[in-house]
Amino acid sequence: MAYRQTARSAKVRQASRAKLLASARKLFASQGYEATTMQQIVREAGTSIGNAYFYFTNKEELLKTLLEEAMRAAWARVDPVVESVEPGAARIAVAVYANFMTLLTTERDIGAAAVNGAPAVVRHLVQISWDRLVGLFKANYPERKEKELLMASAAMGGANRAAVEFSLAGIINVPPKELGEYLLRWHLRALELPPRQIDRVVKIAVAAFKKC
């Protein structure tokens, strides 16, 4: 007989999955990605190894899920703010600054776990972030050629990735807000905004992140 999922069983599964994710995040943050095992995560979650593998293939998939869900939740919070500012550089600035600051503040623990021990997870985050950035450029600069927008997205995304990784690794010892604003000004100069407009857009981006 085929298994039929009820509302109650779905709720139990959702709770079990959430507990595994919470346990993984706690252990990744406290002892690092490499030192954490699936057995430890299972014990922390109070479940079985079979149950863990029902939801996640391995600890890499756990970390990838943690990071992607965290970033998509952050994007869902920031998108209404993005839409509230004028089209063009300001919208891109708000989105990019929020993405950068999220990885270096509220999601710093899982970002560091990925950077320090899970290159495949970093590549996955880079890909979904790239897709989002390309979409932002196309929406806000529809008059420009696709080749130019792809190159601009690569330049901006690459600089942000390097800054995030170096910051999480302790190579760049600069407060996130200072580093984020510096990068944002760099990007806006590349988009050929005049200095006064750059100052205004940076203020908008910083204020917008505080609302998210």
TORMIVEX-709182 format. One line per 3 residues: number of its first residue (from 1); their letters; for each residue x, y, z of N, C-alpha, C. Coordinates in pm, 1 decimal, always signed. Layout:
<atoms>
NUM	a	X Y Z X Y Z X Y Z ~ ...
</atoms>
This chain:
<atoms>
1	may	+84.9 -118.8 +0.0 +0.0 +0.0 +0.0 +88.8 +124.2 +0.0 ~ +57.4 +217.7 -85.2 +137.1 +339.9 -96.1 +123.7 +424.6 +30.1 ~ +236.4 +485.5 +67.4 +234.9 +570.6 +186.6 +163.8 +702.0 +155.9
4	rqt	+71.7 +738.8 +243.2 +0.8 +864.4 +225.0 +35.7 +959.2 +339.7 ~ +89.3 +1073.5 +303.0 +131.4 +1169.7 +404.4 +12.6 +1250.0 +454.5 ~ -4.6 +1251.3 +585.2 -111.5 +1329.3 +646.5 -56.8 +1463.7 +691.6
7	ars	-146.6 +1552.2 +732.2 -103.1 +1683.2 +781.3 -15.5 +1666.8 +904.8 ~ -51.0 +1569.0 +989.1 +26.2 +1546.8 +1112.0 +165.3 +1492.8 +1078.8 ~ +173.9 +1395.3 +987.3 +304.5 +1338.2 +953.1 +392.3 +1441.5 +883.5
10	akv	+330.9 +1527.6 +804.1 +407.4 +1632.8 +737.6 +466.2 +1728.9 +840.1 ~ +388.4 +1758.7 +943.2 +435.0 +1848.8 +1048.7 +549.7 +1785.1 +1126.0 ~ +539.7 +1654.3 +1152.5 +645.2 +1582.5 +1224.3 +773.6 +1583.6 +1142.1
13	rqa	+760.1 +1558.7 +1013.3 +878.0 +1557.7 +926.5 +942.7 +1695.9 +919.3 ~ +861.8 +1796.6 +908.7 +914.0 +1932.3 +903.1 +990.2 +1966.5 +1031.4 ~ +936.3 +1925.1 +1144.2 +1001.0 +1950.6 +1272.1 +1132.5 +1874.4 +1283.7
16	sra	+1132.1 +1749.7 +1235.6 +1252.9 +1667.5 +1240.8 +1362.6 +1726.7 +1153.3 ~ +1325.1 +1771.2 +1034.9 +1421.1 +1833.5 +943.4 +1477.3 +1961.3 +1004.2 ~ +1389.7 +2042.8 +1062.7 +1432.6 +2169.0 +1123.6 +1527.9 +2144.4 +1239.6
19	kll	+1503.8 +2038.2 +1316.2 +1589.9 +2007.6 +1430.1 +1728.9 +1965.5 +1381.7 ~ +1735.5 +1890.1 +1274.0 +1864.0 +1850.6 +1216.8 +1941.8 +1973.0 +1167.6 ~ +1872.4 +2064.5 +1102.5 +1938.1 +2185.8 +1053.1 +1989.0 +2271.6 +1168.5
22	asa	+1908.1 +2286.4 +1272.3 +1948.6 +2366.7 +1387.8 +2069.1 +2304.3 +1457.8 ~ +2068.8 +2171.9 +1468.9 +2180.1 +2102.4 +1534.2 +2307.4 +2115.9 +1451.5 ~ +2294.4 +2102.1 +1320.1 +2410.2 +2116.0 +1233.1 +2468.2 +2256.3 +1242.9
25	rkl	+2381.3 +2355.1 +1242.5 +2429.1 +2493.7 +1251.1 +2503.4 +2517.7 +1382.8 ~ +2449.6 +2467.3 +1491.6 +2512.6 +2485.2 +1621.7 +2651.8 +2422.8 +1624.5 ~ +2663.8 +2301.9 +1570.4 +2792.3 +2231.5 +1573.4 +2891.7 +2291.0 +1474.7
28	fas	+2844.2 +2329.8 +1354.9 +2934.6 +2393.2 +1258.0 +2993.7 +2521.3 +1317.4 ~ +2909.9 +2595.5 +1390.2 +2954.7 +2722.7 +1446.9 +3049.8 +2702.4 +1564.5 ~ +3024.8 +2599.3 +1645.7 +3103.6 +2581.1 +1767.8 +3234.3 +2506.4 +1747.1
31	qgy	+3235.6 +2410.7 +1652.0 +3357.2 +2330.5 +1636.8 +3409.2 +2322.1 +1494.5 ~ +3340.9 +2389.0 +1401.3 +3387.6 +2389.7 +1262.8 +3324.8 +2280.5 +1178.6 ~ +3323.6 +2304.1 +1048.1 +3261.8 +2209.7 +954.8 +3337.3 +2077.3 +949.8
34	eat	+3468.7 +2081.9 +935.3 +3548.0 +1960.4 +918.7 +3538.3 +1869.8 +1040.5 ~ +3537.0 +1927.9 +1159.1 +3536.6 +1847.7 +1281.9 +3400.0 +1789.1 +1314.4 ~ +3298.0 +1838.7 +1251.1 +3160.9 +1793.2 +1279.6 +3127.4 +1670.7 +1195.8
37	tmq	+3069.4 +1569.2 +1258.8 +3027.9 +1448.3 +1188.9 +2875.6 +1436.6 +1187.5 ~ +2826.6 +1354.2 +1096.6 +2682.4 +1330.4 +1091.8 +2634.2 +1265.5 +1222.0 ~ +2716.2 +1179.0 +1280.8 +2677.8 +1114.8 +1407.2 +2659.0 +1219.1 +1516.9
40	qiv	+2746.8 +1317.2 +1522.1 +2733.4 +1423.4 +1622.6 +2606.0 +1504.4 +1600.7 ~ +2578.2 +1533.9 +1474.2 +2457.0 +1610.0 +1441.3 +2332.6 +1531.8 +1482.7 ~ +2333.8 +1403.2 +1455.6 +2220.7 +1317.3 +1491.2 +2199.8 +1314.2 +1642.7
43	rea	+2310.3 +1299.5 +1717.0 +2298.6 +1297.3 +1863.4 +2245.2 +1430.3 +1915.5 ~ +2295.5 +1539.9 +1860.7 +2250.8 +1672.2 +1903.3 +2101.8 +1691.5 +1874.6 ~ +2056.7 +1635.6 +1761.7 +1916.7 +1650.1 +1721.7 +1825.8 +1550.9 +1792.6
46	gts	+1883.9 +1448.7 +1855.6 +1803.7 +1348.5 +1924.7 +1726.1 +1259.4 +1829.4 ~ +1789.3 +1223.9 +1717.8 +1721.7 +1138.6 +1619.7 +1816.1 +1026.6 +1575.8 ~ +1781.7 +956.4 +1468.8 +1863.3 +844.4 +1421.7 +1938.2 +881.7 +1294.5
49	ign	+2044.6 +807.8 +1267.1 +2122.3 +834.5 +1146.1 +2038.0 +807.1 +1021.5 ~ +1951.9 +706.1 +1028.7 +1864.3 +676.5 +916.1 +1769.6 +791.8 +887.1 ~ +1717.9 +852.4 +992.3 +1628.7 +967.2 +975.8 +1703.0 +1085.0 +914.5
52	ayf	+1828.0 +1104.9 +957.3 +1908.3 +1215.2 +902.6 +1931.3 +1197.1 +753.0 ~ +1964.8 +1073.5 +713.3 +1992.0 +1048.4 +571.0 +1864.6 +1047.6 +486.4 ~ +1750.5 +1038.3 +552.5 +1624.0 +1050.6 +479.3 +1609.0 +1192.0 +422.1
55	yft	+1658.1 +1290.3 +497.8 +1644.5 +1430.5 +457.2 +1767.9 +1484.3 +385.5 ~ +1886.2 +1438.4 +425.7 +2010.4 +1496.3 +373.1 +2110.4 +1386.0 +338.4 ~ +2171.6 +1397.9 +222.2 +2266.6 +1297.1 +176.1 +2390.7 +1292.4 +264.0
58	nke	+2438.0 +1408.1 +306.9 +2559.9 +1417.7 +387.6 +2563.1 +1554.9 +456.3 ~ +2670.5 +1581.9 +528.8 +2676.5 +1709.4 +601.5 +2697.9 +1827.8 +506.4 ~ +2754.5 +1800.7 +388.8 +2768.5 +1907.3 +289.6 +2631.7 +1957.1 +245.1
61	ell	+2540.2 +1862.5 +224.3 +2405.0 +1902.7 +184.8 +2334.3 +1977.3 +298.1 ~ +2362.9 +1939.2 +421.6 +2307.6 +2011.7 +535.9 +2353.7 +2157.3 +534.9 ~ +2483.9 +2177.4 +513.8 +2538.1 +2313.2 +512.8 +2484.8 +2392.0 +394.0
64	ktl	+2476.7 +2326.9 +278.9 +2423.9 +2394.5 +159.6 +2280.3 +2438.2 +181.9 ~ +2200.6 +2351.1 +244.4 +2061.1 +2385.0 +273.3 +2052.1 +2501.0 +372.4 ~ +2134.0 +2495.5 +476.5 +2135.6 +2603.3 +575.4 +2166.0 +2738.0 +510.0
67	lee	+2270.3 +2740.6 +429.2 +2314.1 +2866.0 +369.7 +2215.1 +2916.5 +265.1 ~ +2166.3 +2826.5 +181.1 +2072.2 +2870.5 +77.0 +1941.2 +2918.5 +139.0 ~ +1888.0 +2846.5 +235.4 +1762.4 +2888.4 +297.1 +1779.4 +3022.1 +369.3
70	amr	+1894.3 +3040.1 +434.0 +1920.2 +3166.5 +503.5 +1927.4 +3282.8 +405.6 ~ +1996.5 +3262.3 +293.9 +2012.1 +3370.7 +197.1 +1881.0 +3400.5 +126.0 ~ +1805.9 +3297.4 +91.9 +1677.5 +3322.0 +24.3 +1579.6 +3392.5 +117.9
73	aaw	+1586.0 +3360.9 +245.9 +1501.5 +3431.8 +343.2 +1543.4 +3578.0 +352.8 ~ +1673.9 +3603.2 +349.8 +1723.9 +3740.9 +353.5 +1681.0 +3816.2 +228.2 ~ +1687.2 +3751.8 +113.6 +1645.2 +3816.5 -11.5 +1495.6 +3847.9 -8.8
76	arv	+1417.4 +3757.5 +47.9 +1273.0 +3782.2 +56.9 +1244.5 +3905.1 +143.4 ~ +1326.4 +3925.7 +246.5 +1307.7 +4043.3 +332.9 +1351.2 +4171.4 +263.1 ~ +1458.4 +4163.3 +185.3 +1513.9 +4285.5 +126.8 +1444.1 +4324.2 -3.5
79	dpv	+1383.0 +4230.5 -73.7 +1324.2 +4261.4 -204.8 +1218.3 +4371.8 -200.1 ~ +1128.4 +4373.8 -101.3 +1032.6 +4485.6 -96.0 +1101.9 +4621.0 -78.7 ~ +1214.3 +4620.9 -4.9 +1289.5 +4745.1 +11.9 +1356.4 +4783.2 -119.8
82	ves	+1409.8 +4684.9 -189.7 +1470.8 +4709.5 -321.0 +1369.8 +4775.8 -414.1 ~ +1249.6 +4721.7 -415.1 +1145.6 +4773.9 -504.3 +1098.9 +4913.6 -464.4 ~ +1127.7 +4953.4 -341.4 +1080.1 +5083.9 -294.2 +1170.7 +5199.8 -336.0
85	vep	+1291.6 +5169.5 -384.2 +1382.0 +5276.4 -427.8 +1379.2 +5287.3 -580.3 ~ +1435.1 +5397.1 -629.7 +1427.5 +5420.4 -774.0 +1507.1 +5315.9 -851.6 ~ +1460.7 +5281.5 -972.3 +1531.4 +5182.4 -1054.2 +1672.5 +5229.6 -1088.3
88	gaa	+1757.0 +5133.7 -1120.6 +1893.7 +5166.7 -1159.7 +1993.2 +5126.4 -1052.8 ~ +2096.6 +5207.0 -1038.0 +2206.8 +5174.4 -946.7 +2160.5 +5159.1 -802.2 ~ +2061.8 +5237.9 -760.9 +2017.1 +5233.0 -621.3 +1960.6 +5095.6 -586.4
91	ria	+1882.7 +5038.4 -674.1 +1824.8 +4906.4 -646.1 +1933.6 +4799.3 -638.8 ~ +2027.0 +4805.7 -729.9 +2136.4 +4708.9 -727.5 +2218.4 +4726.3 -600.3 ~ +2243.7 +4850.9 -562.9 +2323.2 +4879.3 -443.0 +2257.3 +4824.3 -317.8
94	vav	+2127.5 +4844.5 -303.5 +2055.7 +4795.7 -185.6 +2065.6 +4643.2 -177.9 ~ +2043.0 +4576.1 -289.5 +2046.9 +4429.4 -291.9 +2186.5 +4376.2 -263.8 ~ +2285.9 +4435.3 -326.6 +2423.7 +4388.2 -311.2 +2475.4 +4412.6 -169.5
97	yan	+2447.8 +4528.8 -115.8 +2493.4 +4560.6 +20.0 +2426.6 +4468.5 +122.1 ~ +2297.5 +4444.5 +106.4 +2225.8 +4356.7 +198.8 +2279.4 +4214.5 +192.3 ~ +2309.1 +4166.6 +73.1 +2363.3 +4032.5 +55.0 +2498.4 +4020.4 +126.1
100	fmt	+2583.5 +4118.8 +102.9 +2716.8 +4121.1 +160.8 +2710.4 +4125.2 +314.0 ~ +2629.0 +4215.2 +366.7 +2620.5 +4231.9 +511.2 +2556.3 +4110.7 +579.1 ~ +2462.1 +4045.9 +513.0 +2400.4 +3926.5 +570.1 +2504.5 +3818.3 +592.6
103	llt	+2591.5 +3797.3 +493.5 +2693.5 +3693.6 +504.7 +2797.7 +3725.2 +612.0 ~ +2817.3 +3852.6 +641.2 +2919.3 +3889.9 +739.7 +2861.8 +3923.8 +877.3 ~ +2729.6 +3915.0 +891.4 +2668.9 +3945.6 +1021.9 +2577.7 +3831.5 +1066.9
106	ter	+2451.0 +3835.1 +1029.3 +2354.9 +3737.5 +1082.1 +2383.9 +3593.5 +1039.7 ~ +2442.8 +3574.3 +921.1 +2472.0 +3438.5 +873.5 +2622.5 +3411.3 +870.6 ~ +2696.8 +3484.2 +951.4 +2842.9 +3471.2 +950.3 +2889.1 +3329.5 +987.3
109	dig	+2821.4 +3265.8 +1081.7 +2865.2 +3133.7 +1127.6 +2860.7 +3029.5 +1016.9 ~ +2750.3 +3024.8 +942.8 +2742.9 +2923.6 +837.3 +2822.8 +2966.6 +713.7 ~ +2836.6 +3098.0 +693.6 +2922.7 +3145.0 +585.3 +3066.1 +3104.2 +610.2
112	aaa	+3112.8 +3119.6 +734.7 +3249.0 +3081.6 +770.7 +3269.3 +2930.6 +758.4 ~ +3167.8 +2853.1 +796.0 +3177.6 +2707.6 +784.9 +3197.7 +2666.4 +639.3 ~ +3125.9 +2731.7 +549.5 +3139.8 +2700.0 +407.4 +3276.8 +2740.5 +354.5
115	vng	+3318.4 +2861.7 +384.8 +3446.3 +2912.9 +335.5 +3563.1 +2828.6 +387.4 ~ +3555.1 +2786.1 +512.9 +3666.6 +2715.0 +574.9 +3666.9 +2564.9 +550.4 ~ +3557.0 +2510.1 +496.0 +3559.1 +2365.5 +480.7 +3473.0 +2305.3 +373.0
118	apa	+3400.3 +2386.2 +297.8 +3308.3 +2327.5 +200.0 +3307.1 +2406.8 +69.2 ~ +3409.6 +2389.8 -14.6 +3417.8 +2463.8 -140.8 +3295.6 +2444.5 -231.2 ~ +3237.8 +2324.2 -230.7 +3121.3 +2298.7 -316.1 +3002.1 +2382.9 -273.1
121	vvr	+2988.8 +2405.4 -142.8 +2880.2 +2489.5 -91.7 +2902.9 +2633.9 -132.4 ~ +3028.0 +2678.6 -125.8 +3060.9 +2814.9 -170.2 +3026.5 +2831.8 -317.5 ~ +3062.4 +2733.5 -399.0 +3032.2 +2741.2 -542.8 +2881.7 +2749.2 -566.3
124	hlv	+2805.5 +2673.9 -487.9 +2660.1 +2676.6 -502.6 +2604.9 +2814.6 -468.6 ~ +2654.4 +2873.2 -359.5 +2608.9 +3006.6 -321.0 +2648.6 +3109.5 -426.4 ~ +2768.6 +3096.2 -480.0 +2813.7 +3188.3 -585.1 +2720.7 +3180.6 -705.4
127	qis	+2678.8 +3059.0 -741.5 +2592.5 +3042.1 -857.8 +2455.6 +3106.2 -837.7 ~ +2392.2 +3082.4 -722.9 +2258.4 +3140.0 -703.8 +2266.9 +3291.5 -683.9 ~ +2376.8 +3337.7 -625.6 +2395.2 +3482.6 -609.6 +2420.8 +3548.2 -744.7
130	wdr	+2496.1 +3480.8 -829.0 +2523.6 +3529.5 -965.0 +2394.0 +3541.0 -1044.4 ~ +2310.9 +3438.1 -1037.2 +2182.6 +3440.5 -1109.0 +2098.3 +3559.9 -1064.5 ~ +2097.4 +3585.0 -935.8 +2020.0 +3697.7 -881.1 +2078.4 +3830.6 -929.7
133	lvg	+2210.5 +3843.0 -926.9 +2274.9 +3967.9 -966.1 +2254.4 +3997.0 -1114.8 ~ +2266.9 +3894.9 -1196.9 +2243.2 +3913.6 -1340.8 +2100.8 +3960.3 -1365.1 ~ +2005.9 +3899.7 -1293.4 +1866.7 +3941.5 -1307.2 +1845.8 +4086.3 -1267.3
136	lfk	+1913.4 +4129.0 -1161.4 +1903.5 +4268.5 -1117.0 +1959.3 +4364.2 -1221.7 ~ +2072.5 +4330.4 -1278.2 +2132.8 +4416.3 -1380.2 +2043.0 +4426.2 -1503.4 ~ +1989.1 +4314.1 -1546.7 +1903.6 +4315.1 -1665.4 +1776.2 +4395.4 -1641.2
139	any	+1721.2 +4384.6 -1520.4 +1597.4 +4456.8 -1488.9 +1620.6 +4607.0 -1477.3 ~ +1739.5 +4646.6 -1430.2 +1764.1 +4787.9 -1402.5 +1842.3 +4860.9 -1510.6 ~ +1898.7 +4785.8 -1604.2 +1967.6 +4847.0 -1718.7 +1922.4 +4778.8 -1848.3
142	per	+1793.0 +4783.5 -1877.9 +1741.3 +4710.9 -1994.7 +1795.5 +4762.9 -2127.8 ~ +1845.9 +4885.3 -2127.0 +1895.4 +4943.9 -2251.4 +2037.4 +4898.1 -2285.5 ~ +2105.3 +4835.0 -2191.5 +2244.5 +4795.0 -2214.7 +2251.8 +4654.0 -2271.7
145	kek	+2359.5 +4626.6 -2343.0 +2377.1 +4496.0 -2406.0 +2401.8 +4388.7 -2300.0 ~ +2354.8 +4267.6 -2330.3 +2368.1 +4158.0 -2234.8 +2513.7 +4129.3 -2201.5 ~ +2601.6 +4137.6 -2300.2 +2743.3 +4110.7 -2275.4 +2799.8 +4205.5 -2170.0
148	ell	+2763.2 +4331.0 -2178.9 +2811.2 +4429.8 -2081.7 +2757.3 +4400.2 -1942.6 ~ +2630.4 +4361.2 -1935.9 +2569.0 +4332.9 -1806.2 +2629.1 +4208.0 -1741.6 ~ +2661.7 +4108.8 -1822.5 +2724.8 +3988.2 -1769.9 +2863.9 +4018.8 -1715.9
151	mas	+2937.5 +4103.6 -1786.8 +3071.4 +4139.9 -1739.9 +3062.8 +4222.2 -1611.5 ~ +2966.5 +4313.3 -1606.1 +2948.8 +4394.7 -1484.4 +2910.5 +4306.1 -1366.3 ~ +2823.1 +4209.3 -1389.7 +2782.4 +4117.1 -1283.3 +2900.2 +4033.4 -1235.1
154	aam	+2984.1 +3990.1 -1329.8 +3100.6 +3909.7 -1293.0 +3198.6 +3991.2 -1209.9 ~ +3220.3 +4116.4 -1250.4 +3314.0 +4202.0 -1176.7 +3263.8 +4230.7 -1035.6 ~ +3136.6 +4265.8 -1023.6 +3080.7 +4298.2 -893.3 +3072.1 +4174.3 -804.9
157	gga	+3021.9 +4065.6 -861.6 +3009.3 +3942.3 -784.2 +3143.9 +3887.2 -741.0 ~ +3243.2 +3895.4 -829.2 +3376.0 +3844.7 -796.2 +3441.8 +3923.6 -684.5 ~ +3429.6 +4055.3 -689.5 +3487.5 +4139.3 -584.8 +3420.7 +4112.4 -450.6
160	nra	+3289.5 +4098.5 -452.0 +3216.8 +4072.1 -327.4 +3253.4 +3935.7 -269.1 ~ +3264.7 +3836.7 -356.5 +3300.6 +3702.7 -308.3 +3438.3 +3704.7 -241.2 ~ +3535.2 +3767.5 -307.5 +3670.1 +3772.9 -250.5 +3669.4 +3844.5 -115.5
163	ave	+3596.4 +3955.5 -108.0 +3591.9 +4031.7 +17.2 +3527.0 +3951.1 +129.1 ~ +3418.2 +3881.2 +97.4 +3350.2 +3799.1 +198.5 +3443.5 +3687.7 +246.8 ~ +3505.3 +3616.7 +153.4 +3591.8 +3504.9 +191.3 +3712.0 +3552.3 +272.7
166	fsl	+3774.9 +3660.7 +230.0 +3892.0 +3711.1 +302.3 +3852.7 +3763.1 +440.8 ~ +3734.3 +3820.9 +450.4 +3687.6 +3869.0 +580.3 +3659.0 +3752.6 +674.0 ~ +3588.0 +3650.8 +624.7 +3554.7 +3534.8 +707.4 +3678.8 +3455.5 +747.1
169	agi	+3781.1 +3460.2 +661.9 +3905.5 +3389.1 +691.7 +3999.1 +3470.4 +780.3 ~ +3961.8 +3595.3 +808.3 +4044.3 +3679.4 +892.8 +4158.4 +3748.2 +821.8 ~ +4161.2 +3740.1 +690.0 +4268.0 +3803.9 +611.7 +4245.3 +3954.7 +604.7
172	inv	+4119.7 +3994.2 +586.1 +4083.3 +4136.1 +590.8 +4019.3 +4162.2 +726.8 ~ +4088.9 +4236.0 +810.3 +4038.2 +4262.5 +945.1 +3976.6 +4402.2 +951.0 ~ +3861.0 +4414.0 +887.3 +3789.6 +4541.3 +877.9 +3643.8 +4516.0 +917.4
175	ppk	+3582.1 +4603.8 +995.2 +3440.6 +4584.9 +1030.2 +3353.8 +4568.4 +905.4 ~ +3254.5 +4477.7 +908.9 +3170.7 +4453.0 +791.5 +3110.1 +4579.0 +730.2 ~ +3059.9 +4668.6 +812.4 +2995.7 +4789.5 +759.4 +3096.1 +4874.5 +681.7
178	elg	+3215.4 +4889.5 +735.2 +3317.7 +4968.7 +666.4 +3357.4 +4903.8 +534.5 ~ +3376.5 +4773.1 +537.5 +3414.5 +4700.9 +416.0 +3301.7 +4704.5 +313.5 ~ +3178.0 +4686.1 +361.4 +3063.4 +4687.5 +270.9 +3045.1 +4821.3 +202.4
181	eyl	+3059.5 +4929.2 +276.3 +3044.1 +5062.4 +217.2 +3157.9 +5092.5 +119.2 ~ +3278.0 +5047.9 +153.5 +3391.5 +5069.5 +63.1 +3365.5 +5000.2 -70.9 ~ +3324.7 +4873.8 -63.3 +3295.8 +4798.1 -186.0 +3183.9 +4862.4 -266.9
184	lrw	+3080.9 +4906.4 -195.4 +2966.6 +4966.5 -263.0 +3008.3 +5092.2 -338.5 ~ +3090.7 +5174.6 -278.9 +3139.7 +5295.2 -347.2 +3223.4 +5257.0 -469.2 ~ +3302.8 +5153.9 -455.3 +3385.0 +5105.5 -567.0 +3295.1 +5063.9 -683.9
187	hlr	+3190.9 +4987.6 -652.3 +3099.4 +4940.4 -757.2 +3026.1 +5057.7 -824.3 ~ +2982.4 +5152.1 -744.4 +2905.3 +5264.1 -798.1 +2991.5 +5355.1 -885.6 ~ +3118.8 +5367.4 -851.6 +3210.0 +5442.6 -939.3 +3224.6 +5371.1 -1072.4
190	ale	+3229.9 +5236.4 -1066.5 +3239.5 +5158.8 -1190.4 +3114.9 +5174.5 -1276.6 ~ +3000.3 +5200.2 -1211.9 +2876.1 +5224.5 -1285.8 +2863.5 +5370.1 -1331.2 ~ +2969.7 +5446.9 -1307.9 +2983.3 +5584.4 -1357.8 +2887.0 +5682.5 -1290.6
193	lpp	+2859.2 +5658.5 -1162.2 +2778.0 +5755.1 -1088.1 +2867.6 +5868.1 -1036.7 ~ +2819.4 +5990.3 -1038.2 +2896.8 +6102.3 -983.0 +2905.6 +6090.7 -830.8 ~ +3009.7 +6152.2 -769.1 +3032.6 +6138.8 -624.2 +2912.1 +6172.1 -537.4
196	rqi	+2841.0 +6278.2 -568.2 +2726.9 +6317.2 -484.9 +2617.7 +6211.2 -489.5 ~ +2596.6 +6153.9 -606.4 +2494.8 +6050.4 -619.4 +2539.4 +5922.2 -548.8 ~ +2668.8 +5894.2 -552.8 +2721.6 +5777.6 -482.0 +2693.8 +5789.5 -332.4
199	drv	+2720.1 +5906.4 -275.6 +2693.8 +5928.5 -133.3 +2546.8 +5902.3 -100.5 ~ +2457.9 +5949.2 -186.0 +2314.4 +5932.7 -162.7 +2273.4 +5785.7 -169.6 ~ +2323.8 +5715.6 -269.2 +2287.0 +5575.0 -287.6 +2342.0 +5488.4 -174.4
202	vki	+2462.6 +5517.6 -128.9 +2519.3 +5442.0 -16.8 +2433.6 +5461.0 +107.9 ~ +2389.9 +5582.3 +134.7 +2302.6 +5607.7 +249.7 +2172.5 +5529.1 +237.9 ~ +2117.8 +5524.2 +118.3 +1993.9 +5447.9 +95.4 +2016.6 +5300.3 +125.8
205	ava	+2129.0 +5244.7 +76.4 +2158.2 +5103.2 +95.4 +2179.2 +5068.2 +242.4 ~ +2251.9 +5151.8 +313.0 +2278.6 +5128.9 +455.6 +2148.7 +5135.7 +536.7 ~ +2066.6 +5235.8 +506.7 +1938.7 +5251.1 +577.1 +1844.9 +5134.9 +545.2
208	afk	+1847.7 +5090.5 +420.1 +1760.2 +4980.5 +379.2 +1795.6 +4851.7 +450.8 ~ +1924.3 +4824.6 +469.3 +1964.5 +4701.0 +536.3 +1915.9 +4698.7 +681.0 ~ +1911.1 +4812.9 +744.2 +1863.7 +4820.1 +882.1 +1715.5 +4785.0 +894.0
211	kc	+1640.8 +4800.0 +782.9 +1498.2 +4768.2 +785.0 +1471.9 +4619.9 +765.6 ~ +1571.8 +4547.0 +717.8 +1549.9 +4406.5 +680.1 +1559.8 +4311.7 +799.3
</atoms>
